[in-house]
Amino acid sequence: MTNPGNIGPRGIRRRATLGAIALAAAGALLLALIAVGAPVAWTAACGVLFWLGGLGIFQARAKT
């Protein structure tokens, strides 16, 4: 049985877009922090942005 979802096409597009933006921002921030030699704690904090980006992408795919 498939899940019909509880958001429409506009909501799916919005979540997928925001998820992709968060993933891109996390990647850019991580590269910048590595380039300047930031402490590991700061680079590890990028994990929150990666998590939020992934969450948006997975929610869009699941239509939730």
N, C-alpha and C positions, 0 to 999 in steps of 0.2 A: 504494500500500500504506500503510495507516495504522499508526501506532505504538501498540501496545497499552499502553505505559507500564510502568513498573516500581514504581509506588506505587499504593496503594489509594485509595479515596474519602476515607478519614480523613486520609491524608497530603496529598492534593490540597487538602482543606479547610484543613488546618493551614498549608500553604505560602501559599495564597491569603490567609488571614487575617493571617498575619505580614507578608506583603508589603504588604497594605493598611494595616496599622498602621505599618509603616516609612514608607510614603509619606505618611501623615497626620502622623506625627511630624516628618518632614523638612519638610513644608509649614509646620507650626506653628512649628518652630524657625527656618526661613527668615524667616517674617513677623516673629517676635520680634526676630531679629537686625537686620533692616532697620529695625524700629521704633526700636530703641535706637541705631542708627547704628554698628553694629559694622563693623570693617574688612572689606574685600572678601575677604581670605584666610579669615576665619571663615565668611562666607556661602558661599564656594566649597566649604568643607568639607562643607556640606550635600549636595553632590553624591554623597558616599559613601552617605548614607542613601537618597537617591533611587535610586542604582544598586542597593542591596540590596533596596529595595522592588520595583523593576522586575524584578529577578532572581527574587524569590519569585513574583511574578505570572506571569512567563513560564514558570517551571518548573512551576507548577501547571497552566497551560494545556497544556504539552507532556507532562504526566504523567511527569516525570523526577525 
